[in-house]
Amino acid sequence: MTRRRVNIRMPALGGQGAVTAAHIIATAADYEGYYAVSNPFFGAEKRMAPAESYARIGIEPIFDRGEVVYPDVIMVFHPQVITMGKSYTMPFYSGIKRKGLIIINTEEDLLTDADKERLEQLEVKVFNFPATKFAIEIAGTELSTNMAMIGALFGAIGGVGIEAIEEGIKSRFLKKFVASGGTASLDSALERKFKKKLELIEKNLNTAKAAYELAQKWAQEQGLEPFLPPPPKKVAV
């Protein structure tokens, strides 16, 4: 089922990088040629408190902002969103559109029979995916959980490729670097810091790529069609 726009809601816990994920998702989609916007919702702003971010991707200009009430895709970054109700929307899948997609960072089945029945009625696919495990095994840190979730998203819905994801990640993590024009010691410090950034980007990209490939295979097995048509040719203004 192709759409003109995909609305994404990302319930998470503070410190998991959902805001960063939304930004990279929108940047990658824009690089691929789609129109895209992202925005966060700030609640308590403390680690492990409920947090939420949103992204919108489409083939037409997008002007609305704010909360995504009726998502096509829900990305659950932490099991506690479901098991402990750490979500601003209850149940967490409230508003999900027919034939939507839910990606859950878990290896276990967290849904009740009532949840499953309701989602089956709506023909919603659920992809249980161990994003944190991927992050630890590939990047060596759970802080790359959001990168695994990004890869899983685009692998499942199609439309945005690895190259665009890489550009999105680079845009996020390299934007602060400028030539110092200063002393040799300062230049050397910047070079070391820059090298660490490149290593971080490589680990994050490897995590996203592995998740992308796994989700892509899952989507094919499920018979999922790309959520969006190919990107339009944007008119320069």
C-alpha positions in Angstrom: 0.0 0.0 0.0 1.7 3.2 -1.2 0.9 6.5 0.4 1.5 10.2 -0.4 3.0 10.7 3.0 4.2 8.6 5.9 3.7 9.9 9.5 6.0 8.4 12.1 5.6 8.5 15.8 8.5 7.5 18.1 7.7 6.8 21.7 10.9 6.3 23.7 12.6 7.0 27.0 14.8 9.9 27.7 18.4 9.4 26.7 17.7 6.9 23.9 18.2 9.4 21.1 14.7 9.6 19.7 15.2 13.3 18.9 18.4 12.6 17.0 16.7 9.7 15.2 13.9 11.9 14.0 16.4 14.4 12.7 18.4 11.8 10.8 15.3 10.2 9.4 14.1 13.5 8.0 17.6 14.4 6.7 18.0 11.0 5.0 14.6 11.2 3.4 15.3 14.7 2.1 18.6 13.6 0.7 16.8 10.8 -1.1 14.5 13.4 -2.7 11.4 13.3 -0.5 10.0 16.2 1.5 10.5 15.7 5.2 10.2 17.4 8.5 10.9 16.3 12.1 10.1 17.6 15.5 10.5 16.5 19.2 8.1 16.6 22.1 9.8 17.5 25.3 8.3 16.3 28.6 10.3 15.9 31.8 13.6 15.9 29.9 15.3 13.4 32.2 16.8 10.0 31.5 14.2 7.1 31.4 11.2 9.5 31.5 8.8 9.2 28.6 9.9 11.0 25.4 8.6 11.3 22.0 9.6 12.5 18.5 7.9 12.7 15.2 8.9 12.6 11.5 6.9 13.1 8.3 8.0 12.0 4.9 6.1 12.6 1.7 6.1 13.4 -2.0 4.5 16.8 -1.5 5.7 19.8 0.6 4.8 19.3 4.3 3.7 22.3 6.4 2.2 20.9 9.5 4.2 20.3 12.7 3.4 19.0 16.1 2.3 15.7 17.5 1.5 12.8 15.1 -1.9 11.7 16.2 -2.6 9.3 13.3 0.7 7.5 12.5 1.5 5.2 9.6 4.5 3.9 11.5 5.2 3.7 15.3 8.7 3.0 16.4 8.9 1.9 20.0 12.4 2.5 21.3 12.1 0.7 24.7 9.9 -2.2 26.0 8.8 0.0 29.0 6.8 2.1 26.6 4.5 -0.9 26.5 5.1 -2.9 29.7 5.1 0.1 32.1 2.9 2.5 30.0 5.7 5.0 29.5 3.9 6.7 26.6 2.1 9.9 26.1 -0.5 8.0 24.1 -2.3 5.0 25.5 -2.5 2.4 24.3 0.8 3.1 22.6 -0.6 2.2 19.2 -3.6 4.6 19.5 -4.4 6.2 16.2 -2.4 3.8 14.0 -3.7 3.8 10.5 -4.9 0.8 8.7 -2.1 -1.3 7.1 0.4 0.5 9.3 3.6 -0.7 10.8 4.9 -1.0 14.4 8.6 -1.6 15.1 9.4 -2.6 18.7 12.8 -2.8 20.2 12.4 -6.2 21.8 13.1 -9.9 21.3 10.0 -10.9 23.2 6.3 -10.7 22.4 5.0 -7.8 24.5 1.5 -7.5 23.1 -1.6 -8.8 24.8 -4.2 -10.9 23.0 -6.4 -7.8 22.9 -3.6 -5.8 21.3 -3.0 -8.4 18.7 -6.7 -8.7 17.8 -7.1 -5.0 17.4 -3.9 -4.7 15.2 -4.9 -7.7 13.1 -8.3 -6.0 12.5 -6.4 -3.0 11.2 -4.0 -5.2 9.2 -1.0 -3.6 11.0 2.3 -5.5 10.8 4.4 -5.7 14.0 8.2 -6.2 13.7 9.9 -7.2 16.9 13.5 -6.2 16.5 16.3 -6.3 19.1 17.7 -2.9 18.3 19.7 -2.5 21.5 21.3 -5.9 21.1 22.3 -4.9 17.6 23.8 -1.7 18.8 25.9 -3.4 21.5 27.1 -6.2 19.2 28.0 -3.9 16.3 28.7 -0.5 17.7 29.8 -1.6 21.1 27.3 0.7 22.9 23.6 0.8 23.6 23.7 4.5 22.6 23.5 3.4 19.0 20.1 1.8 19.6 18.5 4.8 17.6 20.8 4.0 14.6 19.5 0.4 14.6 15.9 1.7 14.7 16.6 4.1 11.8 17.9 1.2 9.7 15.0 -1.0 10.6 12.5 1.7 9.6 13.9 2.3 6.2 14.6 -1.3 5.6 10.9 -2.1 6.3 9.2 0.8 4.5 11.6 1.2 1.5 12.2 4.3 -0.4 15.3 5.5 1.3 18.6 3.7 0.8 21.8 3.2 2.7 23.6 6.1 1.0 20.9 8.5 2.1 21.0 7.1 5.6 24.8 7.7 5.6 24.3 11.3 4.5 21.8 11.8 7.3 24.2 10.4 9.9 27.1 12.5 8.6 25.0 15.6 8.6 24.1 15.1 12.2 27.5 14.3 13.6 29.9 16.4 11.4 28.0 19.7 11.2 30.0 21.2 14.1 33.4 20.8 12.6 35.2 23.7 11.0 38.8 24.5 10.2 40.4 26.1 13.3 43.0 28.3 11.6 44.8 28.3 15.0 47.8 26.8 16.5 49.3 23.4 15.6 48.3 22.0 19.0 44.7 23.1 18.5 44.7 21.7 15.0 46.0 18.4 16.4 43.3 18.3 19.0 40.6 18.9 16.4 42.1 16.2 14.2 41.9 13.7 17.0 38.4 14.7 17.8 37.4 14.5 14.2 38.9 11.0 13.9 36.8 9.9 16.9 33.8 11.3 15.2 34.5 9.4 12.0 34.9 6.2 14.0 31.6 6.8 15.7 29.9 7.5 12.3 31.3 4.2 10.9 30.0 2.2 13.9 26.6 3.9 13.7 26.4 3.3 10.0 27.3 -0.3 10.3 24.6 -0.7 12.9 22.0 1.0 10.7 23.0 -1.0 7.7 22.8 -4.4 9.5 19.3 -3.4 10.8 18.3 -2.2 7.4 19.2 -5.5 5.7 17.4 -7.5 8.4 14.2 -5.4 8.2 14.3 -5.5 4.4 14.4 -9.3 4.5 11.5 -9.3 7.0 9.4 -6.9 4.9 9.9 -9.1 1.8 8.8 -12.2 3.8 5.7 -10.3 5.0 4.9 -9.2 1.5 5.1 -5.5 2.4 5.2 -3.0 -0.5 7.1 0.3 -0.2 5.2 2.8 1.8 5.9 5.6 -0.6 6.3 5.9 -4.3 9.6 7.1 -5.7 10.6 10.6 -4.7 9.4 13.5 -6.9 11.6 15.8 -8.9 11.7 18.9 -6.7 11.3 22.2 -8.4 14.1 24.7 -7.4 12.8 28.0 -6.1 
